[in-house]
Structures are given as C-alpha cells and as structure tokens.
C-alpha cells in the first residue's frame, strides 16, 4: 500500500523516516515538490482567456496557444514531432506537472504580460497558494 506524507513540520518528517525504516526491501521512495493546485490551474486558464480576448484580431490566439507561449517563455522544454500527415506539432507543453512554485511563476508572468498589454482581468487578484 502506498503511503504519502506531506512534509510540513518535524512530526511529518519523523513519520516519513519511520515509514522508510519499516519499508520492505525494493520499495520505492519518491520525494518531490507539491504539484500545482486546482485553484492555480483555474486561475491560469481564466488569465489565458482574458489575454486571448484582449488581443486585437491579428494577434488573437487561443488560450492553449498562449499557455504554450508562456511556458516556452519560462524556459520549459518543448519537442516538435510530425503527425501521420507530416504536420509539425509540439510535445511537452503541459502545466499538469508544474510545481506550486513553477505555477506561481507562470501566473506572475501572465500578470506582467497582461499589465504591459492593458488586459482587463475577469476576476480580482485573490490570494492563492504560492502568491504573496
């Protein structure tokens, strides 16, 4: 049975150590940063939609395209492949695996870009995990 422990203090660290001590041989241990939250994801899509609507027709792109542009701007890797009809498409531009910190960086980039372009946000700037 898998065990998950969120390391938020000394007692959780002690529990994680005890679980490792009791783990069977060949067990796997993975320690990673927390993944992005649902609130962060919802905020990102709202912001990408706001940016999409704010652009003049010549620069209007779908929220999905704006997400790819933002992830690429932050240095996330992308690989290009060709489909069965020899059309090029990108792989690797997913926000699903971003950590809370990486998602916060993405949202801050969207705020900065939106401010530069005069985007009117559809929602106020509520506090969310990762934003100070």
VEXPA-979666 format. One record per residue (C-alpha): x, y, z negated. Coordinates in steps of 0.05 Angstrom, whole numbers, plus 5000, padded with zeros to 4 digits. Each point is the difference from the previous one (the first is absolute). Layout:
! VEXPA-979666
XYZ...
***
This chain:
! VEXPA-979666
500050005000502750695020501250504945500250755010502650514949499950755011506250274967497550624964503549914933504449584955494749484983498649865074507449935014500649514942494149605027503149985070506649744970496249474960496349785063506649935037502949594942494149525003499649975076501449335033506249895042499350245071494750514980500250665039500450684966498450645037500850694970497750585043497250704995492550074996496650045069496050615020493350094967493149985032499150734981506550195036497849615061493250345002503350684992504949855056494449825049495950624981506250445011501749665066492850115024500450744979506550095039496949655060493950455000504250634990504349915062498250345065497649535055506949965032503149764935494149604973502049294981496449454961501349944925503749355014504850355047501150564949501649464948505249705046503050695012500450144925503049324983505250085055501650714975501449704931504949505032495949364998502349495050496149865063501349485053497050025070497549385036496349875064493249665005497949485052498950565050506850314989497150604961504450254943497250034929503250134932500849514943501650154927496250654988495649754943498750374935497749364966506949844972501750704977501550104926496450534959506150455008500449905075492650145008500850634958505650225047495449875060494350414969504750574983502550005072492750045024498750584953506150375026498349875073492850194989502050654965504550175059494449875050494450334960496249364986493950094956499549394955493349664994501149874927503650374944506849774976498149534944505349694956501949305021505349514977506850255020498250735010502150484946
***
